[in-house]
Amino acid sequence: MSKIIVKHDGEVLDYLLNNCTDQSKSKIRQLFKNKCVAVNGDLTSQYNKKVRKGDVITFQQFFKTKSQGNLPIIYEDQEFVVINKPSGLLSVSTKGEKTDTAYNMVSDYIKLKNKKAKIFVLHRLDRETSGVLVFAKNENIKRKLQNDWNKLVTKRGYIAICEGRMKKGKAKVKSYLKENKEYMVYSTMDKKGDLAITNYNVKRTSDRYSYVEVYLETGKKNQIRVHMNDLGHPIAGDKKYYAKTNPLKRLALHSHVLEFRHPDSHKLYTFAVKAPGTFKVQ
């Protein structure tokens, strides 16, 4: 994804026409039409959107899929490909769904460039959770990262809209998680369960909802969803974990940042994508 720092006030189209002389006017207009232009992280199709000195203009890449339309690529190099996974898309296949997954779609995309290319799963997001999803392009990197995941991953952040007015500020939830025969994960103080630690920061509230930043110390199945419900504030749209409302017509949980160090070079990678504009407290 290319990045341009705005040096003078104006309109975004005029700024690009004056500063991207290697691109034709029709090519730049096509970027707007396909919603590939973002100002300070917000995608826009408005040619006349105002930009100010210091604003950041980026160009978002996409690849086309049959079921999901254009799937956004956050980052790609020789070792990783990172997408902004939409809500409703499985990360990997299950017994009930083998082909319509992020893994298969990204695999098809990279094979267009090299038929022998492969991708490897580093982590997963729940089907209804959107946001940062990273795949490795070689098995060696995948193995090294997964073998030392908790040490190499320095930040795992999410945005959640939770039901009810929560107390503003930072706090932590710690419990042990188990899963029953109905695939429901639940908290217990039984240390035979999986230790789960969730840090959260309530940023904004209304009478009905709270806007919460969540950072994981551990990454267990349904961890955030269980812990928010334990607090008495289930994530909006999470019927499985007892939410009573669904204002966004989806699970209101978004992975907005993942940061890790390369196991060989020790380079710090930070992948971030804003929560959808619908993530608001009203």
C-alpha positions as CSV (number, residue, x, y, z in Angstrom):
1,M,0.0,0.0,0.0
2,S,1.6,3.3,-1.1
3,K,1.6,6.3,1.2
4,I,1.7,10.0,0.4
5,I,2.0,12.8,3.0
6,V,0.0,15.9,2.1
7,K,2.2,19.0,1.9
8,H,-0.4,21.7,1.2
9,D,-4.2,22.1,1.7
10,G,-6.5,21.3,-1.2
11,E,-8.8,18.7,-2.7
12,V,-7.6,15.1,-2.8
13,L,-8.1,14.6,-6.6
14,D,-6.2,17.8,-7.4
15,Y,-3.4,16.9,-5.0
16,L,-3.0,13.4,-6.6
17,L,-3.1,14.8,-10.2
18,N,-0.4,17.3,-9.3
19,N,1.8,14.8,-7.4
20,C,1.3,11.5,-9.1
21,T,2.5,12.5,-12.6
22,D,3.3,8.9,-13.4
23,Q,-0.4,8.0,-13.3
24,S,-3.0,9.1,-15.9
25,K,-6.1,11.1,-14.8
26,S,-8.3,8.1,-15.8
27,K,-6.2,5.7,-13.7
28,I,-6.5,8.0,-10.7
29,R,-10.3,8.4,-11.2
30,Q,-10.6,4.6,-11.4
31,L,-9.0,4.3,-8.0
32,F,-11.7,6.6,-6.5
33,K,-14.4,4.7,-8.3
34,N,-13.2,1.4,-6.8
35,K,-12.8,3.0,-3.4
36,C,-9.0,2.3,-3.3
37,V,-8.1,5.8,-2.0
38,A,-8.0,6.5,1.8
39,V,-7.4,9.7,3.6
40,N,-6.1,9.2,7.2
41,G,-7.2,5.6,6.9
42,D,-10.8,6.3,5.8
43,L,-11.6,5.0,2.3
44,T,-13.3,7.6,0.1
45,S,-14.8,7.9,-3.4
46,Q,-15.1,11.7,-3.2
47,Y,-12.9,13.5,-5.7
48,N,-13.4,16.8,-3.9
49,K,-12.6,15.6,-0.4
50,K,-10.6,18.2,1.4
51,V,-7.1,17.4,2.6
52,R,-4.9,19.4,4.9
53,K,-1.2,19.6,5.4
54,G,0.0,16.5,7.3
55,D,-2.9,14.3,6.1
56,V,-1.9,10.8,4.9
57,I,-3.2,9.5,1.6
58,T,-2.9,5.7,1.0
59,F,-3.9,3.4,-1.9
60,Q,-5.6,0.2,-0.8
61,Q,-5.0,-2.9,-3.0
62,F,-7.8,-5.4,-3.5
63,F,-8.2,-8.7,-5.2
64,K,-11.5,-9.9,-6.6
65,T,-13.4,-13.0,-5.2
66,K,-16.6,-14.6,-6.4
67,S,-18.4,-14.5,-3.0
68,Q,-16.9,-11.5,-1.2
69,G,-16.3,-9.0,-4.0
70,N,-13.1,-7.0,-3.6
71,L,-11.1,-8.3,-0.6
72,P,-8.7,-5.6,0.8
73,I,-5.0,-6.3,1.1
74,I,-3.4,-4.4,4.0
75,Y,0.2,-5.5,3.2
76,E,2.2,-7.9,1.0
77,D,5.8,-8.8,0.6
78,Q,7.9,-11.9,-0.1
79,E,7.0,-13.5,3.2
80,F,3.6,-12.3,4.3
81,V,0.2,-11.3,2.9
82,V,-2.2,-9.5,5.2
83,I,-5.9,-8.9,4.5
84,N,-8.8,-7.0,6.2
85,K,-11.1,-10.0,6.6
86,P,-14.8,-9.1,6.4
87,S,-17.3,-10.3,9.0
88,G,-19.0,-13.5,7.9
89,L,-16.0,-15.0,6.2
90,L,-14.3,-18.1,7.7
91,S,-10.6,-17.9,8.2
92,V,-10.0,-21.6,7.3
93,S,-12.2,-24.5,6.2
94,T,-14.6,-26.4,8.6
95,K,-16.6,-29.6,8.2
96,G,-19.5,-27.6,6.8
97,E,-17.5,-25.2,4.5
98,K,-14.4,-26.2,2.5
99,T,-13.9,-23.6,-0.1
100,D,-15.5,-20.2,0.8
101,T,-12.7,-19.2,3.2
102,A,-10.1,-16.4,3.5
103,Y,-7.4,-19.1,3.2
104,N,-8.6,-20.4,-0.1
105,M,-9.3,-16.9,-1.5
106,V,-5.8,-15.7,-0.6
107,S,-4.3,-18.9,-1.9
108,D,-6.0,-18.4,-5.3
109,Y,-4.8,-14.8,-5.4
110,I,-1.1,-15.6,-4.9
111,K,-1.3,-18.5,-7.4
112,L,-2.3,-16.0,-10.1
113,K,1.3,-14.7,-9.8
114,N,3.0,-18.0,-9.3
115,K,1.1,-21.4,-9.7
116,K,3.5,-23.0,-7.3
117,A,3.1,-20.4,-4.5
118,K,1.6,-21.5,-1.2
119,I,0.3,-19.7,1.9
120,F,0.3,-20.9,5.5
121,V,-2.1,-20.1,8.4
122,L,-0.5,-18.1,11.2
123,H,-3.6,-17.4,13.3
124,R,-7.4,-17.2,12.9
125,L,-10.3,-14.9,13.5
126,D,-13.8,-16.0,14.3
127,R,-16.1,-16.1,11.3
128,E,-18.1,-13.0,12.4
129,T,-15.0,-11.0,13.5
130,S,-13.5,-8.7,10.9
131,G,-10.0,-7.2,10.7
132,V,-6.3,-8.1,10.4
133,L,-5.6,-11.6,9.2
134,V,-2.0,-12.6,8.4
135,F,-0.8,-15.5,6.2
136,A,2.9,-16.6,5.8
137,K,4.2,-17.4,2.3
138,N,6.7,-20.0,3.4
139,E,6.4,-22.9,5.9
140,N,9.7,-22.1,7.7
141,I,8.5,-18.6,8.8
142,K,5.1,-20.0,9.7
143,R,6.7,-22.7,11.9
144,K,9.1,-20.3,13.7
145,L,6.3,-17.7,14.4
146,Q,3.9,-20.3,15.7
147,N,6.5,-22.0,17.9
148,D,7.2,-18.8,19.7
149,W,3.9,-16.9,19.0
150,N,3.3,-15.5,22.5
151,K,6.9,-14.1,22.7
152,L,7.1,-12.7,19.1
153,V,3.6,-11.2,19.0
154,T,3.8,-7.8,20.9
155,K,0.3,-6.5,20.3
156,R,-3.1,-8.1,19.5
157,G,-5.8,-5.4,19.6
158,Y,-9.5,-5.4,19.0
159,I,-12.4,-2.9,18.9
160,A,-15.7,-4.1,20.5
161,I,-19.1,-2.5,20.9
162,C,-20.5,-3.9,24.1
163,E,-24.0,-3.8,25.5
164,G,-24.6,-1.4,28.4
165,R,-22.7,1.4,30.0
166,M,-19.3,0.2,31.3
167,K,-17.1,2.1,33.7
168,K,-14.6,4.1,31.7
169,G,-10.9,3.3,32.0
170,K,-8.6,0.3,31.9
171,A,-9.1,-3.1,33.6
172,K,-8.2,-6.7,33.2
173,V,-10.1,-10.0,33.1
174,K,-8.4,-13.3,34.0
175,S,-10.0,-16.8,34.0
176,Y,-9.5,-20.3,32.8
177,L,-11.5,-21.3,29.8
178,K,-13.2,-24.7,28.9
179,E,-15.5,-25.7,26.1
180,N,-18.6,-27.9,26.5
181,K,-20.2,-30.4,24.2
182,E,-22.2,-27.6,22.5
183,Y,-19.0,-25.8,21.6
184,M,-19.7,-23.0,24.1
185,V,-16.6,-21.7,25.8
186,Y,-17.0,-20.7,29.4
187,S,-14.9,-19.3,32.3
188,T,-13.9,-21.3,35.3
189,M,-11.4,-21.0,38.1
190,D,-10.3,-24.6,37.4
191,K,-6.6,-24.4,36.5
192,K,-7.1,-27.4,34.3
193,G,-8.7,-25.0,31.8
194,D,-6.8,-22.7,29.4
195,L,-5.5,-19.5,31.0
196,A,-7.0,-16.4,29.4
197,I,-6.1,-12.8,30.1
198,T,-7.8,-9.9,28.5
199,N,-6.9,-6.2,29.0
200,Y,-9.6,-3.7,28.0
201,N,-10.0,0.1,28.0
202,V,-13.5,1.6,27.9
203,K,-13.1,4.7,25.7
204,R,-16.7,5.9,25.1
205,T,-20.1,5.1,26.4
206,S,-23.8,5.9,25.9
207,D,-26.9,4.7,27.8
208,R,-27.0,1.5,25.7
209,Y,-23.4,0.7,24.5
210,S,-19.7,1.0,25.3
211,Y,-16.8,1.4,22.8
212,V,-14.0,-0.8,24.1
213,E,-10.4,-1.3,23.0
214,V,-9.2,-4.8,23.9
215,Y,-5.7,-6.2,24.0
216,L,-4.9,-9.8,24.5
217,E,-2.2,-11.4,26.7
218,T,-3.4,-14.8,25.6
219,G,-5.3,-15.8,22.5
220,K,-7.9,-18.5,23.3
221,K,-11.0,-19.4,21.3
222,N,-13.8,-16.9,21.9
223,Q,-11.8,-15.3,24.7
224,I,-13.0,-11.7,24.2
225,R,-16.6,-12.8,23.7
226,V,-16.6,-14.9,26.9
227,H,-14.8,-12.2,29.0
228,M,-17.1,-9.4,28.0
229,N,-20.1,-11.5,28.8
230,D,-18.5,-12.4,32.1
231,L,-18.4,-8.7,32.9
232,G,-22.2,-8.5,32.1
233,H,-21.6,-6.6,28.9
234,P,-21.7,-9.0,26.0
235,I,-20.6,-7.8,22.6
236,A,-23.4,-6.5,20.5
237,G,-24.7,-9.0,18.0
238,D,-23.2,-11.9,19.9
239,K,-26.3,-14.1,20.3
240,K,-24.1,-17.1,21.2
241,Y,-22.8,-15.3,24.3
242,Y,-26.2,-13.8,25.3
243,A,-26.2,-10.4,23.6
244,K,-29.8,-9.0,23.4
245,T,-29.2,-6.5,20.6
246,N,-27.7,-6.5,17.1
247,P,-27.4,-2.9,16.0
248,L,-24.7,-3.6,13.4
249,K,-26.4,-6.7,12.0
250,R,-23.1,-8.5,12.7
251,L,-20.8,-9.3,15.7
252,A,-19.4,-5.9,16.8
253,L,-15.8,-7.2,17.1
254,H,-13.0,-6.0,14.9
255,S,-9.3,-6.9,15.0
256,H,-7.7,-3.5,14.5
257,V,-4.0,-4.2,15.1
258,L,-1.5,-7.1,15.1
259,E,2.2,-6.5,15.8
260,F,5.0,-9.1,15.9
261,R,8.7,-9.4,15.4
262,H,10.2,-11.4,12.6
263,P,11.8,-14.6,14.0
264,D,14.9,-14.2,12.0
265,S,15.5,-10.5,11.2
266,H,13.7,-9.2,14.4
267,K,12.0,-6.5,12.2
268,L,8.9,-5.2,13.9
269,Y,5.8,-5.6,11.7
270,T,2.7,-3.6,12.6
271,F,-0.5,-4.2,10.7
272,A,-3.5,-2.0,11.5
273,V,-6.9,-1.3,10.0
274,K,-9.6,1.0,11.4
275,A,-12.9,-0.4,12.7
276,P,-15.8,0.0,10.2
277,G,-17.5,3.4,10.4
278,T,-20.6,1.7,11.9
279,F,-18.7,0.9,15.1
280,K,-20.2,3.7,17.1
281,V,-21.9,4.1,20.5
282,Q,-25.4,5.6,20.3
